[in-house]
């Protein structure tokens, strides 16, 4: 699945990422049943946008968000037990997580942003 272009008209993708970060934090804090789903969606969104060329969100490195989400994802078993690399998130890991983007965010349901995946 190529991740060649992400167009973020009016910063919609950046807004979505910030909303997902808040949702992940809230769900993990409260122990919500939806924690796993929200975390997977956040990882898919952040990795797709990062691979599409956006490196900062709200003046914070997008990769920093992805590293934090990866750490949280390890708790839920999203990554193999042998840990690919705990200190960094490699492009292959981001490609794997980004491959779920279409499953969580079908193109037919997107409205303001255009994403070529």
C-alpha positions as CSV (number, residue, x, y, z in Angstrom):
1,X,0.0,0.0,0.0
2,X,1.8,3.2,-1.1
3,X,1.8,6.2,1.1
4,X,2.7,8.8,-1.4
5,X,0.6,11.8,-0.6
6,X,-1.3,13.2,2.3
7,X,-3.0,16.5,1.7
8,X,-4.2,18.1,4.9
9,X,-6.6,20.9,3.9
10,X,-7.2,23.3,6.9
11,X,-5.1,21.0,9.1
12,X,-7.8,18.4,9.4
13,X,-5.3,15.5,9.8
14,X,-3.4,17.3,12.4
15,X,-6.6,18.1,14.3
16,X,-7.6,14.4,14.1
17,X,-4.2,13.3,15.5
18,X,-4.5,15.7,18.4
19,X,-8.0,14.4,19.1
20,X,-6.8,10.8,19.0
21,X,-3.9,11.5,21.3
22,X,-6.4,13.0,23.8
23,X,-8.8,10.0,23.3
24,X,-5.9,7.5,23.9
25,X,-4.9,9.3,27.1
26,X,-8.5,9.4,28.3
27,X,-9.2,5.8,27.4
28,X,-6.1,4.5,29.1
29,X,-6.7,6.6,32.2
30,X,-10.2,5.4,32.6
31,X,-9.5,1.8,31.5
32,X,-12.2,2.0,28.8
33,X,-13.2,-1.1,26.9
34,X,-12.4,0.9,23.7
35,X,-8.7,1.5,24.6
36,X,-7.3,-1.1,22.2
37,X,-9.4,0.1,19.3
38,X,-8.7,3.8,19.9
39,X,-4.9,3.1,20.2
40,X,-4.9,1.0,17.0
41,X,-6.7,3.8,15.1
42,X,-4.3,6.4,16.5
43,X,-1.3,4.4,15.5
44,X,-2.7,3.8,12.0
45,X,-3.5,7.5,11.6
46,X,-0.2,8.8,12.9
47,X,1.9,6.4,10.9
48,X,0.0,7.1,7.7
49,X,0.4,10.8,8.1
50,X,4.1,10.6,9.0
51,X,4.8,8.4,6.0
52,X,2.9,10.9,3.9
53,X,5.4,13.6,4.8
54,X,4.0,15.4,7.8
55,X,6.7,15.4,10.5
56,X,5.2,17.8,13.1
57,X,1.9,18.3,14.7
58,X,1.2,21.2,16.9
59,X,4.9,22.0,16.9
60,X,5.7,18.5,18.3
61,X,7.5,15.8,16.4
62,X,5.0,13.4,15.1
63,X,7.5,10.6,15.6
64,X,7.5,11.4,19.3
65,X,3.8,10.8,19.4
66,X,4.3,7.5,17.5
67,X,7.0,6.4,19.9
68,X,4.7,7.1,22.8
69,X,1.8,5.2,21.1
70,X,4.2,2.3,20.4
71,X,5.1,2.1,24.0
72,X,1.4,1.9,24.9
73,X,0.8,-0.6,22.1
74,X,3.4,-2.9,23.5
75,X,1.3,-3.2,26.7
76,X,-1.6,-4.4,24.5
77,X,0.5,-6.9,22.5
78,X,0.5,-4.9,19.2
79,X,4.1,-5.7,18.8
80,X,5.9,-9.0,18.9
81,X,7.3,-10.1,22.3
82,X,10.9,-9.9,21.1
83,X,10.5,-6.1,20.6
84,X,11.8,-4.9,17.2
85,X,13.4,-1.9,18.8
86,X,12.2,-0.3,22.0
87,X,13.9,3.1,21.6
88,X,12.8,3.9,18.0
89,X,10.1,3.3,15.6
90,X,11.4,2.1,12.3
91,X,9.8,2.8,8.9
92,X,8.8,-0.9,8.5
93,X,6.9,-0.8,11.8
94,X,5.1,2.4,10.6
95,X,4.3,0.8,7.3
96,X,2.7,-2.2,9.1
97,X,0.6,0.1,11.3
98,X,-0.3,2.4,8.4
99,X,-1.5,-0.6,6.4
100,X,-4.6,-0.7,8.7
101,X,-5.5,2.9,7.8
102,X,-8.1,1.9,5.2
103,X,-9.7,-0.5,7.5
104,X,-10.3,2.1,10.2
105,X,-10.8,5.1,8.0
106,X,-12.5,4.0,4.7
107,X,-11.9,6.5,1.9
108,X,-15.6,6.7,1.3
109,X,-16.1,8.2,4.8
110,X,-13.4,10.9,4.5
111,X,-14.6,14.4,3.8
112,X,-12.2,17.3,4.0
113,X,-8.8,15.7,3.5
114,X,-7.6,13.8,0.5
115,X,-5.4,10.8,1.0
116,X,-3.8,8.7,-1.6
117,X,-3.2,5.3,-0.1
